[in-house]
């Protein structure tokens, strides 16, 4: 085990490298994008670190508990001396930043990557806090037609129940999911408007249609090589066929993490009325991202 001082020096050096974070709605292509970036020889991008849910939230709870314990002791047994100092307001952020850097150091395993990133879909809600922790970090979001997102989610997360009415069940599923889809998209857009120099947005459809210029743009954004031949190799290694062990895009396998890998597949699962419902409720997203209605 390193000494504490040496470990802190390592983390300081890591914090000065190009860090980045990736997010987007579940089933919107976040894993595909993460794997493309991770295949680049100058980048490490793994997922999912759960820095928000499994680090920030427990740290907040732990520090709140410690504060309550100290306050009770200070106002009781040690009232005459004033007791022990309470945690400072930014102690949690110091601990959270350190924990994230420790995770990224473990991820890189000493390799001198030029850009180091992590992908968790829910990062889109955590981007502002990560930006406060790491002001030089960059942020990448991916968006996908919500009809395809929920089609993929239906087949991946839902277990088949032959006794239920499919139209009723799917409509209820769509209605329950649309608010979080809208909230996540708003969070991505708002963050990008506030920090345009540190933010890049791509779409699943763009990656499908012409991935090379999309990925090259992300490489320039992150300060790594955008050599076309090298990126073509990265894309080949992370293609749908490669990720599924030889299954071509368009050949469906329900329950598989990579189910079908095409654009516009929602028509195979959702009715036109379901599609219209989503366009009606989320029409602003279609206009913003350029999705056909």
N, C-alpha and C positions, 0 to 999 in steps of 0.2 A: 504494500500500500504506500502511495506517495505521502510525503508530509503534507500537512494542510496548506502550507505556504506554496509548495511546488504545484499542488493541485489547483490552487487559486490562480497561479501564474499561467497555467495551461488554459484555464477557462477564460482568462482575460485575453489571451492570444486568439482563442476560438471566437470570442465575441467580436473581434476586430476583422474577422473574415466576412465574406458575403453570405449572410444567412437569408433564408427565404422560407415562406410558409404557403401551403396550397390548401384551398378549400372549395367547397361547392356542395350542392344538394347530394345526399346519398343517391346512388344509381345515375349520376349525371356524367360519369366518366372520370372521376377524380383518381381512381386507381390506375386507369390506363395512362392518364397524364403523368402521374407519379412514376410509373414504370418507365415511361419514355425518358423523363428527366434523369432517373437513376441509371439508365443505360449509358448515359453520356460519361465518357472517361474522366471528365473534369468535375463531375457533380456527384453528390450523394443526396438522394431524396428517398426517404423511407416513410412508411406509415403503418400503423397509426399510433402516434405518441400519446394521444388523449391528454394533452397538456392542460386543457381547460377543465374537463370533467374529473380527471383522476389526479391532478396536481393542484390546480388553483382552488377548486372547491374544498378538498380536504384541508389544504393549508389555511384557508379562511376559517373553517370550522375549528381547527386546532388552535389557531391564534385567538379566536374568540373565547374558546374554553380557557386558555391560559390567562387571558385578561380577566375573565370572571373570577378565576381562582385567586389571582393576585389581588383584585379589588376586595374580595371577601376577607382575605388575610390582612390586607392593609387597613381596612376599616374595623377589623375586629382585634386580633391579637396584637398587631403592630401599630395601632392607631397613634400611640404616643411617640413613635419615631418616624411615622410617615410611610413605613414599609418599603417595598421594592418597586423600582421604576416599572411603569406599565409599558407594553410593547409600543413602539413608534408606529405611526400610521403607514409608513412605507416598508415596514419589516417584511410583510407578506410578499411585496414585490421583489425585494432582495432575495428572499428564499425561493420564490417562483423562478426568477431569472437564473439563479444558480442551478436549480433542479433541471431546467430546460437545457442549459449548457452541458450539464453532466450527461443528459440523455444523448445530446448531439455528439459529444465527445465519444461516448460508447459506440454510437452509430458509425462514426468515421474510422474507428479502430486505428488511429494514428496515420491514416492515409492523407496526403497533402491535397485534398480537394480544393478547388477554387471557389466553389459554391456549395453550401450545405443546407439542405432543406428537409421539411417534414410535411406530411399530408395527413390531415384529419378533416373529413367533410365539415364538421362543426366549426372548424377554424374561422369560417366566414363571420361568425358572431364574436370570435376572439381576436380578430385582426387588430382592433383598436388597442387592446391591452398589450398584445405582442409588439405593436409599434412603439408603445410607451417604454417597454422593456428594452427593445432593440431598435433605436431610432434609424439605424442605417439598413435595417432588414428590408427585404422586398416581398411582395405579396402577389400571389397568382390565384385567380378564381376561374372556375369553369362553369359554364351554364349550358343547359340542355332543354329542348322543348319539353315543358312540363307534362305533356301527354305521353311522351316516350319515357320520361322519368317515372311516372306512376305506373305505366305498363310494366316496366322492368321491376319496379318495387312490388307490384302485385304478384308477379310470378316468383320473385325471390323470397319475399318475406311472408307471403300468405300461404297457409296450408289448404289444400283443396278440401272443400266440404260439399259433397254432391247433393246434400239435402237442402242447401240454402239457394235462394233465388239469386242467380249470378248478377242480374241487372241491379237488383236492390243492394247486394253486397258491394259491388264495384262502385256504385254511385255513392254509397256511404263512405267507402274508403277514399274516394276522390275528395268528397266534402271535408273529411277529417284532415286530409293532408295539404289541401290548398293554402290554408293560412300560414303554415310553416314554410312552404315554398315561396310564398310572397314575401314573408319576413326575411328569409335568407337572401333573396334576390335584392330586396331593398338595402339590406346591410352591405352587400357587395358593391352595389352602385354608389351608395352614400360614401363608403370608404374610398372608393376610387376617385370620386369627385373631390374629396378633401386631400388626398395624397396622390395626385396623378403621377408624380415622378417615381413613386415607389410601388406602383400598382399596374398589373397587367391582367386583362380579361380575355379569355378564349372561349369558344363554344365547341361543344361536342360535334356539331354539324360541320364547323370549319375544319376541325381535325380530321373528320371523315372525308371531306371533299378534297382537301389539298393540304396534307399535314406538313409537308416540308417547310413552306414559308412560315407557317404558324410556329413550328418548333424553332426555326432559325431566329425568329423574332424574340422568342423567349430566351434563347441563348444569348443574344445581344443584350437583352434586358438584364440578365444575370452576370454578364461579363465573362462568358466562356466562349469557346470556339463555336462558330457556326458553319464549319466546313461541310459542304453539301454531301460529299461521299460518306463522311463519318456519320452524319445525321441520317442518311439513307439506311445505313447499317443499323443504327439505333431503332429506327422505325420498323425495319424488318424483324428485328429481334423481339419487338413488343407488339407485333401485329396480332390481330384476332386469331389467326391461324396458329401462330407460335404460342399464344397464351393458352389455347385450348388443346394443344397437342395435335393439331392437324385438322380441326373442324372448321370449315369455311364460314365466313360471315354470312348470315342469312339462314344458316341451319340451326334451328332452335333446339335448346336443351334447357327446359324449365328446371329451376332449382340450382343450376350452375351459376357460379359467380359471373362468368362471361356467358350470357344467355344466347344472344343473337347477333349483336354488334352491327345493327343497321339503323339508318335514319327513317323515321316515319312508320315504325312498326306498330304504333298505337292502334292502327286500324284493325290489326289482327286480334285485338283483345277488347278494345273499347267500342261502344256504339257511337254513331255520329252524334247522338244527343249528349253523350258524355263528353265528347270532344268539344261540342258547342258550349257546354257548361263551363269547361275550363277556359275557353277563349273569352266567354262573357265575364268570368270572374278575374282572369289574369291577362286581360287584353293588353294592358300596358307593358307587360313583359314581352309579348310578341312584337309589339312596335319597337321596343328598345333593342331587342336582340336580333330582329330581322327574321323571325320565324314566320313561315307561311301559315295563314289561318285555314 
